[in-house]
Amino acid sequence: MRKISSFGNDFLDILFPNLCLGCHSPLMAKEELICCHCKADLPFTRQYLFKENKLKSSLSGRLQIEKAASLFYLLKAGLMEQLMYEMKYQGCKELAFYFGKIFSNELCPNWLDDIDIIVPVPLSIKKKRIRGYNQSEYFGMGLVNGAVKSIILENNLLIRKKGNQSQTRRGRIERWNNVQYAFDLNSEIQPEGKHILLVDDVVTTGSTIEACFQVLNRIKNVKISVLSIATAKNI
């Protein structure tokens, strides 16, 4: 039965091959979502290899961040922009999980060593209902899945009080005005003295991160770090 099943799967792979989300070529054995060639072409920031980096410097001007990094640069009309579109608007939540997993498995396994809790930036109820998922939650799930130590993923610590309008095409001041009162703390969860990792899909001006930080910083003796899948290169 095992041989027949294997033959059946191979036959289905020929008829309906899994395709790379980047170049749409058939994936080879052991390739997952993205082929090796596209994976090698991803615009890695390598910020996670350095304690002081461009993203941390940008956020530290406004916030007392322990550490910060993004995995990739988001370049206009580039491969990463295409993949982010698949992840956010084409239902490919597995891609966010994949990025989390490769970060904690391959790119920088030790980066999460001092993290206690991962907190995804929450979506509005309406947007999550329409999309069906929060890509930042799936990114966090991938990080936890690949982490060496036991880390808690806490999806309910931050509450989205209101659904703000899209941040796309907004300037820094407009983005801040759009999100500054959008979040609150869940009073039933108070992780005092913990190191929280705030995770998001994209950091552009940092307004959403700043709004979340101001809320999380109410927790006693808390330390806060930031990790995102992508960032604008000119942040």
C-alpha positions in Angstrom: 0.0 0.0 0.0 2.9 2.3 0.8 4.3 1.9 -2.7 0.9 2.5 -4.4 0.4 5.6 -2.2 3.9 6.9 -3.1 3.2 6.3 -6.8 -0.1 8.1 -6.5 1.6 11.1 -4.8 4.3 11.2 -7.4 1.7 11.1 -10.2 -0.3 14.0 -8.6 3.0 16.0 -8.3 3.4 15.6 -12.1 -0.1 16.7 -12.8 -0.3 19.4 -10.1 3.3 20.4 -9.1 4.0 22.6 -6.2 5.2 25.9 -7.7 7.7 28.4 -6.3 5.9 31.5 -5.1 8.7 33.6 -6.5 9.4 32.3 -10.0 6.6 29.7 -10.4 8.9 26.9 -11.4 8.2 23.4 -9.9 9.6 23.0 -6.4 12.2 20.2 -6.0 12.2 17.7 -3.1 12.9 19.4 0.2 12.2 22.9 -1.2 9.3 24.6 0.7 7.2 27.4 -0.9 10.3 29.1 -2.4 12.9 27.5 -4.6 16.6 27.6 -3.7 17.3 30.2 -6.5 14.7 32.6 -5.3 15.7 32.1 -1.7 19.2 33.0 -2.5 17.9 36.2 -4.3 15.9 37.4 -1.3 17.2 40.8 -0.1 18.4 39.8 3.3 19.2 42.8 5.6 21.5 40.9 7.9 20.6 43.4 10.6 20.1 40.5 13.0 23.8 39.8 13.0 24.6 43.2 14.5 23.5 44.6 17.9 23.5 48.1 16.4 21.9 48.4 13.0 19.9 50.8 10.9 16.5 49.7 12.2 17.4 49.8 15.8 19.0 53.2 15.4 15.8 54.5 13.7 13.5 53.2 16.5 15.9 54.1 19.3 15.5 57.8 18.5 11.9 57.4 19.8 11.8 54.2 21.9 14.0 52.4 24.4 14.3 49.2 22.4 16.6 46.4 23.5 17.2 45.1 20.0 15.6 45.3 16.6 15.9 43.7 13.2 14.1 42.9 10.0 14.8 39.8 7.9 14.5 41.4 4.4 14.4 44.8 2.6 11.1 45.6 0.9 12.1 46.9 -2.5 9.6 48.3 -5.0 8.6 45.8 -7.7 11.1 43.3 -6.2 10.8 39.6 -5.2 10.0 40.5 -1.6 7.2 42.8 -2.5 5.7 40.0 -4.6 6.0 37.5 -1.7 4.5 40.0 0.8 1.5 40.4 -1.6 1.0 36.6 -1.7 1.3 36.5 2.1 -1.1 39.3 2.9 -3.7 39.2 0.1 -3.6 35.8 -1.6 -4.1 33.7 1.5 -0.6 32.3 1.8 -0.2 32.5 5.6 2.2 29.6 5.4 4.8 32.0 4.0 4.8 34.1 7.2 5.3 30.8 9.2 8.1 29.8 6.8 9.9 33.1 7.3 9.7 32.8 11.1 11.0 29.2 10.9 14.0 30.0 8.7 14.9 32.9 10.9 15.1 30.9 14.1 16.5 27.8 12.4 18.9 29.2 9.9 19.5 32.9 9.8 20.2 33.7 13.5 19.2 30.9 15.9 20.7 32.7 19.0 18.7 35.9 18.5 15.8 34.6 20.4 17.8 33.3 23.4 16.8 36.1 25.8 13.2 36.4 24.6 10.4 35.3 27.0 7.2 36.2 25.1 6.4 36.9 21.4 3.6 39.4 20.8 2.3 39.9 17.3 0.9 43.3 16.2 -2.9 42.6 16.2 -5.1 43.2 13.2 -8.5 44.9 13.5 -11.4 42.4 13.9 -12.8 43.5 10.6 -9.5 43.1 8.7 -8.8 39.7 10.3 -12.3 38.5 9.4 -11.8 39.5 5.8 -8.3 38.1 5.5 -9.0 35.1 7.7 -5.7 35.3 9.6 -3.1 37.7 11.0 0.2 37.2 9.1 2.1 38.5 12.1 0.7 35.7 14.3 1.9 33.2 11.7 5.3 34.8 11.7 5.4 34.4 15.5 4.3 30.8 15.3 7.2 30.1 12.9 9.6 31.7 15.3 8.4 29.6 18.2 8.4 26.5 16.1 12.1 26.9 15.2 13.3 28.3 18.6 15.7 26.3 20.7 14.2 27.4 24.0 10.6 27.5 25.0 9.0 30.8 24.2 5.4 31.8 24.8 3.4 33.2 21.8 0.9 35.5 23.3 -1.7 36.7 20.8 -4.0 38.4 23.3 -1.7 40.7 25.2 -2.2 43.6 22.8 -5.7 44.5 21.9 -6.7 46.5 18.8 -9.3 49.0 20.0 -10.2 50.3 16.6 -9.7 49.5 12.9 -7.5 52.2 11.4 -7.4 52.9 7.7 -4.6 51.4 5.5 -1.1 52.8 6.2 -0.2 52.5 2.5 0.8 55.8 0.8 0.7 57.7 4.1 3.5 59.8 5.4 5.1 59.5 8.9 2.8 62.0 10.6 -0.3 60.6 8.9 0.7 57.1 9.9 1.2 58.1 13.6 -2.1 60.0 13.7 -3.7 56.9 12.2 -2.5 54.4 14.9 -1.6 56.3 18.0 -4.7 55.3 20.0 -5.4 52.0 18.2 -4.0 49.6 20.8 -4.5 48.7 24.5 -3.4 46.1 27.0 -5.3 43.1 28.1 -5.6 43.7 31.8 -5.9 39.9 32.5 -2.3 39.4 31.2 0.5 41.2 32.9 3.9 39.6 32.1 6.0 41.7 34.6 9.7 41.6 34.3 9.7 39.8 30.9 11.5 40.4 27.7 8.8 40.8 25.0 9.5 40.5 21.3 7.0 42.6 19.3 6.6 41.1 15.7 5.1 42.6 12.6 5.1 41.9 8.9 6.5 45.2 7.6 8.2 48.2 9.3 8.1 51.4 7.2 8.0 54.6 9.3 7.8 52.7 12.6 4.5 54.4 13.6 2.7 51.1 14.4 5.7 49.8 16.4 5.8 53.0 18.3 2.1 52.9 19.2 2.4 49.3 20.4 5.5 50.1 22.3 3.8 52.9 24.3 1.2 50.4 25.4 3.5 47.5 26.2 5.8 49.9 28.1 3.2 50.3 30.8 4.1 46.8 32.1 6.4 46.8 35.1 10.1 46.1 34.5 9.4 45.1 30.9 12.0 44.9 28.1 10.9 45.2 24.5 12.5 44.1 21.2 11.2 44.3 17.7 11.4 41.9 14.8 9.7 42.1 11.4 9.7 40.2 8.2 10.5 43.2 6.0 11.4 46.8 6.3 11.7 49.8 3.9 15.3 50.3 2.9 15.2 54.0 3.6 13.8 53.8 7.1 
